[in-house]
């Protein structure tokens, strides 16, 4: 009798414990489900060069941001959470490829428009002051689509500054290899560059790599992009008997610099290497026959897992744009990773976004492109990991907020607005 009572008591306690455990588990599950019932409005702004030295690209990158946000809102609606979560472009501001204008534009977006993410600028000389004066002190996430200056990697940004374009630490190596292939070991080259964050850093990187490969530098010239006349610099750059030239500049400035170079009678486009800013068939066709045969290096969308699909989407959806350049995917990717990071953090706060950018852009997780955005949304809301594979690159942000891998190409302008790819070089993180 005593044994039966004891057994019954034990059974009763076990049942009670089981019920309690089941109740606790249910409560835990309910809590987990509630945690992923997100509700927020993500406010995005962009600062891009609609005017200035990189005006050939700015408007298209702005359209790429808008294309991404349209896709995000349509996906949220189809996933059944459109009423709880939304994404809004609160402003598209002209950074003018200038520091002061970019700082002013970013200040407006942060203070007046309450942007939580800013995509921009393109030029490093505008991106860096914008970050140091506005986004970092105000704790706003900033993602540059194309800034390549190496110093961006080491700025004390507390995790708020990112970019979806590779550092020129890589391009300096590619440019030197291209020069070696074009001019041979031990050749003497004349080097010229715009005097700003982009031009100065890449010029130094190239010269160091070129000398490391046994190359020589004849003259090394820098110019102020704002100066009214370039005759003196052009005479110096064209002087001597170099095997060729390396010129680092932006379209608007080079358009002014070119006539001075041509007047020297010593310069040849066919013996010149430039960089990604001049890899634009529309820009080069306007410069005419003097630039036919020009070669250069550029980070390429060939490394983007969704590159071809994005180019097709652009053609089908975007109207009234300038000729497609291939750099549009950088801004598209920036907007998409910001959105997925906010979704993973269940919040549009910049702190939540910066904390999740690496998680949604690299392993572990299902590898998904923009074509599977609905699946990505559902997985993230279910607490699963995703690995966004971009239109321009796989993204895979590293510890510095740089993309983890990149493809560079060596290109040639063949005239008539046509550019051909001579070779590609892949870097993997």
Buried (B, 14 or more C-beta within 10 A) or exposed (E): EEEEEEEEEEEEEEEEEEEEEEEEEEEEEEEEEEEEEBEBBBBBBBBBBBBBBBBBBBBBBBBBBBBBBEBBBEBBBEBEBEEEBBBBBBBBBBBBBBBEBBBBBBBBBBEEBEBBBBBBBBBBBBBBBBBBBBBBEBBBBBBBBBBBBBEBBEBEBEBBBBBBBBBBBBBBBBBBBBBBEBBEEEBBBBBBBBBBBBBBBBBBBBBEBBEEBEBEBBBBBBBEBEEEEBEEBBBBBBBEEBBBBBBBBBBBBBBBBBEBBBEBEBBEBEBBBBBBBBBBBEBBBEBEEBBBBBBBBBBBBBBBBBBEBBBEBBEEEBEEBBEBBBBBBBBBBBBBBBBBBBBBBBBBBBBBBBBBBBBBBBEEBBBBBBBBBBBBBBBBBEEBBBBBBBBBBBBBBBEBBBBBBBBBBBBBBBBEBEBEEEEBBEBEE
